[in-house]
Amino acid sequence: MNKFKITIGYLYGECMNIYGDTGNIIALQKRAAWRGIKVTIQNITLNDKLEPGKVDLFFFGGGQDQAQNLVAQDLKSTGKGKVIKKEIERGVPLLSICGGYQLLGEYYQPHEGPKLPGVGLFPVYTVAGDKRMIGNIVVRLSALSCPDKIGTADDFIVGFENHSGKTYLKEGAKPLGKVIKGFGNNGEDKTEGCIYKNAVGCYIHGSLLPKNPQLADWLLEKALEVKYGETVNLKPLDDTLELLAHQAAMDKFS
């Protein structure tokens, strides 16, 4: 029996899950279970308290402006935003997509209404755009790539984006990667996403992790390493079908 177990914190899943982002939770849970790792899913929603040290990996999906308004208020009023930021500082991994990514930046300015303050985890800010950026996306990784993997499928992630918000990286921010096909952060500078320590923010739905198992495993490894204080090399899985789907997307869209 595997000695490892982790708790995945699903942030605001009932109101920030508009493009099937829960598939990422399923992918993490399954890839851990196939290796004998016990997973507990902790749903963290409006008005809940979040205690430090209780979550080993966070996931934060996307939502509409109305939901984002409620969540932005809750992150501040309950103190969850401060806890999340402190947890990421100590290395806890996080994946955030679209609206979740925006609210973990410095702020989001919608078309109407006041600016929504963000958690300030990622050195980015977002403003509502006039054009919807929608379609398949291929990104060459810049922050997660290893020298021995350059030129392989592990260097790229594929997925689907659907957003009008335009996110801009501040000086010194690390993009997740360079857009090969699609719009990315803002449709202008060819960057996609942002990475800070073991936290990833991006616009890639899809769901992202089933199509990109290497990213799912990276998140799981980091969660286990931070929790147990040791280097973790996950047992390889048979990803034949996942990699065929990944390559098919690469061939068609890049």
Stockholm file with secondary structure:
# STOCKHOLM 1.0

chainA/1-254         MNKFKITIGYLYGECMNIYGDTGNIIALQKRAAWRGIKVTIQNITLNDKLEPGKVDLFFFGGGQDQAQNLVAQDLKSTGKGKVIKKEIERGVPLLSICGGYQLLGEYYQPHEGPKLPGVGLFPVYTVAGDKRMIGNIVVRLSALSCPDKIGTADDFIVGFENHSGKTYLKEGAKPLGKVIKGFGNNGEDKTEGCIYKNAVGCYIHGSLLPKNPQLADWLLEKALEVKYGETVNLKPLDDTLELLAHQAAMDKFS
#=GR chainA/1-254 SS CCCCEEEEEEETTTTSCSSSTHHHHHHHHHHHHTTTCEEEEEEECTTCCCCTTSCSEEEECCCCHHHHHHHHHHHHHSSHHHHHHHHHHTTCCEEEETHHHHHTSSEEECSSSCCEECCCCSSEEEEEEEEEEEEEEEEEESSSCCGGGTTSGGGEEEEEEEEEEEEEECTTCBCSEEEEESCTTTSSSCEECEEETTEEEECCBSCHHHHCHHHHHHHHHHHHHHHHTSCCCCCCCCCHHHHHHHHHHHHHHC
#=GC SS_cons         CCCCEEEEEEETTTTSCSSSTHHHHHHHHHHHHTTTCEEEEEEECTTCCCCTTSCSEEEECCCCHHHHHHHHHHHHHSSHHHHHHHHHHTTCCEEEETHHHHHTSSEEECSSSCCEECCCCSSEEEEEEEEEEEEEEEEEESSSCCGGGTTSGGGEEEEEEEEEEEEEECTTCBCSEEEEESCTTTSSSCEECEEETTEEEECCBSCHHHHCHHHHHHHHHHHHHHHHTSCCCCCCCCCHHHHHHHHHHHHHHC
//
